[in-house]
Amino acid sequence: MMYKSRFNNNFKFNDISNDDCSWEIVDKIPFKGDNRNSHSAESFSFIFIDGTLSEPYTVKSENFVFSLTRCGIGAGFERGKSRRKIINFVNIQVKDNSETNLIKFILDSISKEFSSENLGEVIYVTGEDEILIKLRQEELKLAVELATEKNENRETSDENKIPAIVLDGSIPADKKLYESLIMICGLVKNVRCWYGYSDEYLKRFCKGETSDILKLEKNGITKFAFFIKMSNNNLTTGGDIPVIRAEFSLCEDPENFANIFKHKILRWSSSIGDRAPKNLTPIRVLERIIRSHGGSEEFILRKIQVILKKFGIQHI
């Protein structure tokens, strides 16, 4: 079960994890790009979250389909403490309604076996679309736990710092997210929605230059966004454009926070490595930590095969 980025052609996307283009522009704030109150950057604790998905493992019989997708999620501070977790998304389909109890029995067996072997939590899903929704929910849950945890680590115990969760993707239109006291930020690397900005306009940008700050609204929810040029390479089209759309939730001084966020993004992109500069260093490090925690593919598959055989289910 090789782990890969969750953004691949095997899964259908929705506005929770993908580039959501349906927000409306309600205002543009000129981004002066000065260093006003830049010292307040130290008052924020940035927490990155990310997740990886395995290729689905599928077993089919005449009246039964079983699919297991393993997910690694991680949350980590810009410097210091991190946390990771393995989740097993299980989708079971039976053609005969009389066999619906089989789903419960199999899930119970897998949950007990995986729990005893520390192979991660088992979550039942009704389809592939639900996987990405639950993945983002679990990522945010893990990040919130890390942000509110109190221990000896200064990065997590400093009550004067405002936790800011950084998503690898667009901020979803979820009211519960915005009701929390935690700042939510998003980094959209493969931009498809430019909100009126053209390639020609962005070609004139120098590295580190930003667009105006856009105030966006959807379903009564407000967020801010701006575009930042990540390199001086010639612009092409689509995902190859070296521009990131940076987003953040409602705050009292969006221009000041945008300035803080801009300088943070440039700092995170300064360590050139694989997929840089758009794959920022903290996210790249977190991806490696998650993948190292996945466990043996052969061991997991053998466990599943043994459990299914107990119920008379053979792979065909």
C-alpha positions in Angstrom: 0.0 0.0 0.0 2.2 2.8 -1.2 1.3 6.1 0.3 0.9 9.0 -2.0 -0.5 12.5 -1.9 -4.3 12.5 -1.4 -4.7 14.6 -4.5 -4.7 12.0 -7.2 -7.1 10.8 -9.9 -8.3 7.8 -8.0 -10.6 9.9 -5.7 -13.4 12.4 -6.4 -12.9 15.8 -4.9 -15.2 18.2 -3.2 -14.9 21.7 -1.9 -13.5 20.5 1.4 -10.2 19.4 0.0 -10.0 20.9 -3.4 -9.8 24.3 -5.0 -13.1 25.8 -4.2 -14.1 28.5 -6.8 -17.5 29.5 -5.7 -16.6 32.2 -3.2 -17.7 35.7 -4.1 -15.4 38.7 -3.9 -16.9 41.4 -1.7 -13.9 43.7 -1.3 -10.3 44.2 -2.3 -7.8 45.5 0.3 -4.6 47.1 -1.2 -1.6 45.1 0.1 1.1 47.7 0.8 3.5 45.0 1.8 5.2 46.9 4.5 6.5 45.5 7.8 3.9 47.1 10.0 3.7 45.3 13.3 5.8 42.5 11.8 7.1 41.7 15.3 3.7 40.2 16.1 4.6 37.2 13.9 6.1 35.7 17.0 2.7 35.8 18.7 1.4 33.0 16.3 2.1 29.3 16.6 1.7 27.8 13.1 0.6 24.2 13.0 0.8 22.3 9.8 -1.5 19.4 8.9 -1.3 16.9 6.1 -2.5 13.5 5.1 -1.6 10.6 2.8 -3.8 7.9 1.3 -2.8 4.4 0.2 -4.1 2.7 -2.9 -7.3 0.9 -2.0 -7.1 -2.8 -1.2 -10.2 -4.5 -2.6 -11.7 -8.0 -2.2 -14.7 -9.0 -4.3 -16.9 -12.0 -4.1 -20.2 -12.8 -5.8 -22.4 -10.7 -3.4 -19.7 -8.7 -1.5 -17.2 -5.9 -2.1 -14.6 -5.0 0.6 -12.3 -2.0 0.2 -9.6 -0.8 2.7 -7.8 2.6 2.3 -5.2 3.4 4.9 -4.6 7.0 5.7 -1.7 8.6 7.6 -2.4 12.1 9.0 0.0 14.4 10.8 0.0 17.7 12.7 3.1 19.5 13.6 4.3 22.9 14.8 6.6 25.0 12.6 9.3 24.1 15.1 9.1 21.2 17.5 6.3 18.9 18.6 4.3 16.9 16.1 1.7 14.1 16.3 0.7 11.5 13.7 -2.1 9.0 13.4 -3.1 6.1 11.2 -6.7 5.7 10.1 -8.2 2.7 8.2 -11.2 3.7 6.0 -13.3 0.6 5.3 -16.1 0.5 2.7 -18.2 -2.7 2.5 -21.0 -3.3 0.1 -23.3 -6.3 0.1 -25.9 -7.0 -2.7 -28.2 -9.0 -0.5 -30.0 -7.0 2.3 -30.1 -10.2 4.4 -26.3 -9.9 4.7 -26.2 -6.4 6.1 -25.2 -7.7 9.6 -22.1 -9.0 8.0 -20.8 -5.5 7.7 -21.0 -5.0 11.5 -19.3 -8.3 12.2 -16.4 -7.6 9.9 -15.9 -4.1 11.2 -15.9 -5.3 14.8 -13.4 -8.0 13.9 -11.1 -5.6 12.1 -11.3 -2.9 14.8 -10.4 -5.4 17.6 -7.6 -6.9 15.6 -6.1 -3.6 14.5 -6.5 -2.1 18.0 -4.6 -5.0 19.6 -1.8 -4.6 17.0 -1.7 -0.8 17.1 -2.6 -0.6 13.4 -4.8 2.5 13.7 -8.4 3.4 14.1 -11.0 1.9 11.8 -13.6 4.2 10.3 -16.5 2.9 8.1 -17.3 5.0 5.0 -20.1 4.6 2.5 -18.0 5.6 -0.6 -14.9 7.2 -1.9 -16.3 10.7 -1.7 -16.7 10.4 2.1 -13.0 9.5 2.5 -11.6 13.0 1.8 -14.3 14.7 3.9 -13.5 12.5 6.9 -9.7 12.8 6.2 -9.9 16.6 6.5 -12.1 16.3 9.6 -9.5 14.0 11.3 -6.6 16.3 10.3 -8.3 19.3 11.9 -9.2 17.3 15.0 -5.6 16.2 15.4 -4.3 19.8 14.9 -6.8 21.2 17.5 -5.7 18.6 20.0 -2.1 19.6 19.5 -2.9 23.4 19.6 -4.8 23.1 22.9 -2.5 20.6 24.6 -0.6 21.9 27.7 2.8 20.4 28.5 6.4 21.5 29.1 7.0 22.1 25.4 7.1 26.0 25.0 5.7 25.7 21.5 2.4 24.2 22.8 2.2 25.7 26.3 2.7 29.4 25.6 -0.8 30.8 26.2 0.2 34.1 24.7 0.6 32.5 21.3 -2.3 32.3 18.9 -2.5 28.9 17.2 -2.8 29.1 13.4 -3.6 25.9 11.6 -2.2 25.7 8.1 -4.0 23.5 5.6 -2.5 22.1 2.5 -5.4 23.3 0.4 -8.3 25.7 0.4 -10.2 26.6 3.6 -13.6 24.8 3.5 -16.8 26.7 4.0 -17.5 25.1 7.4 -19.1 27.3 10.1 -17.9 25.1 12.9 -14.3 25.8 11.8 -14.8 29.5 12.1 -16.6 29.3 15.5 -13.4 28.1 17.1 -10.7 30.5 18.5 -8.1 29.0 16.2 -6.9 30.8 13.1 -7.3 28.7 10.0 -5.0 29.3 7.0 -4.8 27.6 3.7 -2.1 27.2 1.0 -3.4 26.4 -2.5 -0.4 25.3 -4.5 -2.1 24.0 -7.7 -4.3 27.1 -8.3 -7.2 26.9 -10.7 -9.3 29.8 -9.5 -7.6 33.2 -10.0 -10.5 35.4 -9.0 -10.0 37.7 -12.0 -6.2 37.8 -11.9 -4.6 36.8 -15.3 -1.4 35.1 -16.2 -0.2 38.3 -17.9 -0.8 40.3 -14.7 1.1 37.8 -12.5 4.0 37.6 -15.0 4.9 41.1 -14.0 5.3 40.1 -10.3 8.8 39.6 -8.8 9.5 36.8 -6.3 7.7 37.5 -3.1 5.3 40.1 -4.6 1.7 39.7 -3.7 -1.7 40.7 -5.1 -4.3 42.8 -3.2 -6.0 41.0 -0.4 -9.4 39.6 -1.4 -12.3 39.5 1.0 -14.4 36.5 0.0 -17.8 35.4 1.2 -19.8 32.2 0.9 -22.9 31.1 2.8 -22.4 33.8 5.4 -18.8 32.8 5.9 -15.9 35.3 5.3 -12.3 34.6 4.6 -9.3 36.5 3.0 -7.0 35.5 0.3 -4.0 36.8 -1.7 -1.7 35.5 -4.4 2.1 35.4 -3.9 4.8 34.7 -6.5 7.1 32.0 -5.4 9.9 32.2 -7.9 11.1 34.3 -10.9 10.5 31.4 -13.4 8.6 32.2 -16.5 4.9 31.5 -15.9 3.1 28.9 -18.0 -0.4 27.7 -17.2 -2.4 25.7 -14.7 -0.6 24.0 -11.8 2.9 24.9 -13.2 2.4 28.6 -12.4 4.8 29.4 -9.5 2.1 31.2 -7.5 0.4 30.2 -4.3 -3.0 31.4 -3.1 -2.8 32.0 0.6 -6.0 32.1 2.6 -6.9 32.8 6.2 -10.0 33.1 8.3 -11.6 36.3 9.5 -9.4 38.4 11.7 -9.3 42.0 13.0 -6.4 43.2 11.0 -6.2 41.2 7.7 -3.5 43.4 6.2 -1.1 42.9 9.1 -1.7 39.1 9.2 -1.3 38.9 5.4 2.0 40.6 5.8 3.0 38.1 8.5 1.8 35.1 6.5 3.6 36.3 3.4 7.0 36.4 5.1 6.3 33.1 6.8 5.6 31.5 3.4 8.8 32.9 1.9 10.7 31.6 4.8 9.1 28.1 4.5 10.0 28.0 0.8 13.6 28.9 1.2 14.9 25.4 1.8 15.1 24.1 -1.7 14.3 20.4 -2.0 12.0 18.0 -3.8 9.0 19.8 -5.3 10.2 23.1 -4.0 9.4 26.0 -3.8 5.7 25.3 -3.9 5.9 22.2 -1.6 6.9 24.2 1.5 9.5 22.8 3.9 7.3 22.1 6.9 4.8 20.3 4.8 7.5 18.2 3.1 8.9 17.2 6.4 5.5 16.3 7.7 4.8 14.2 4.7 8.0 12.2 5.3 7.1 11.7 9.0 3.6 10.4 8.0 4.9 8.0 5.4 7.5 6.5 7.8 4.6 5.6 10.2 2.5 3.6 7.7 3.7 0.1 8.6 4.2 -3.0 6.5 1.9 -3.4 3.5 2.2 -7.2 3.5 1.5 -7.5 7.2 -1.7 -5.4 6.9 -3.0 -7.3 3.9 -2.4 -10.6 5.6 -4.4 -9.5 8.6 -7.3 -8.5 6.3 -7.2 -11.8 4.3 -7.3 -13.8 7.5 -10.3 -11.9 8.9 -12.3 -12.1 5.7 -11.6 -15.9 5.4 -13.3 -16.3 8.8 -16.5 -15.1 7.2 -16.1 -17.4 4.2 -15.0 -14.6 1.9 -12.4 -15.4 -0.7 -10.8 -13.0 -3.2 -12.1 -13.5 -6.8 
